[in-house]
Amino acid sequence: MFRIKIPATSANLGPGFDCMGMALQLYNTITIEKNRPFRISLAGSYRDGIPADESNLVWRTMCHFWDLIHYPTPTLDLTFENCIPPARGLGSSSAAIVGGLVAANLIAGSPYTKLELLQVADALEGHPDNVTPALYGGVTLSVPTERGVLPRILVQSPNLKAVVTIPDTHLNTKRARGILPPEVHRKDAVFNISHASLLTEAFIREEYSLLREGMRDTLHQNQRASLIPGLLETLEAALQTGAYGAALSGSGPTLLALIPNSSESDVPQSMVTTLKNHGINAQSMVLEIDVNGASSSITG
């Protein structure tokens, strides 16, 4: 029996559009029994709308990998335990892709390295900001090069926690991307380059007071505010109640705030309350940073 655990991720972290991300201790799990009649079973908190047949993204990703390496498709009994909320900006599709690739690679005898799996995951997902932390853990930077994505771990285990405030609404990534203009002004590009650099320094040096400024953005957050009522006010509420920094998680609607590691915080409640004042119900969780990325084990 094979078991693969894949973390949720929060991408962009403000100015790091499509290139920065963070792995979180909230997981989807894949359990596989070999040489059984094909079956997909769903478990966990999120099952509605997720197919339990050959159209499932995890299974399609596994088949894609086996086709890539010319490996015969095995018969498997699979259980997908989904604890990452889908369509919320916490990397559920990346978790499915990464989980499928790690599982298929393991079953095939691990012919691909983690770096090679990243290139396949990036091609399938279309951008690496979620798949890199899902594979490597920690806080990551994904650098596009002529030879593919170059992953860098800025810090494996930052001394902070993440507050994820999850509105009770879905937001399709395609719709969230569609609202962004096709071109950006030079001043906005300079703003994000400088702030992403500051964000990087904040993590590497553990100077978390820099996160307040470092997590500011001009490329996507204000533009997506129309899709998430109360977005900007909720981020400000997090800062006013003690967060180091706050940003939209991926394409949303989840909002991310980074807080001190060793204290009780008013940040989660302030974010939930602010969204409620804008007519949106939400739940808030305080999560540790995942340091391992996708992991696998063999039992039985």
Number of C-alpha atoms within 10 A of each C-alpha: 12 17 18 22 23 34 35 31 33 30 33 25 30 29 28 26 22 19 22 30 32 34 36 28 18 20 24 24 24 23 21 21 18 14 10 12 12 14 15 18 14 17 14 13 12 15 17 8 7 14 13 17 13 13 11 13 20 24 22 17 24 23 19 18 23 19 12 10 12 9 13 10 14 16 13 16 17 24 19 22 19 23 18 24 20 19 18 24 29 31 28 24 19 29 30 27 26 33 33 25 27 28 27 23 20 17 17 17 8 12 12 15 10 16 16 12 20 25 18 21 27 20 13 16 16 11 18 29 30 33 38 37 37 37 26 25 29 25 29 27 24 23 15 13 8 6 7 16 22 16 21 16 19 20 19 21 17 18 15 17 19 25 23 25 26 26 21 12 14 15 18 15 15 9 12 18 14 11 13 15 10 7 7 11 10 9 10 13 15 12 17 22 16 14 23 25 14 19 26 23 17 20 19 16 11 15 13 22 12 19 24 18 17 26 25 21 24 19 21 20 24 14 14 22 17 11 15 20 17 19 25 18 15 28 23 18 23 29 20 13 16 15 27 22 26 29 28 31 27 30 27 29 28 29 28 33 28 25 27 15 13 9 9 8 17 15 25 23 18 20 31 21 18 22 25 16 13 14 11 17 15 18 16 19 14 19 16 18 25 26 21 20 27 27 18 17 11 11 7 5
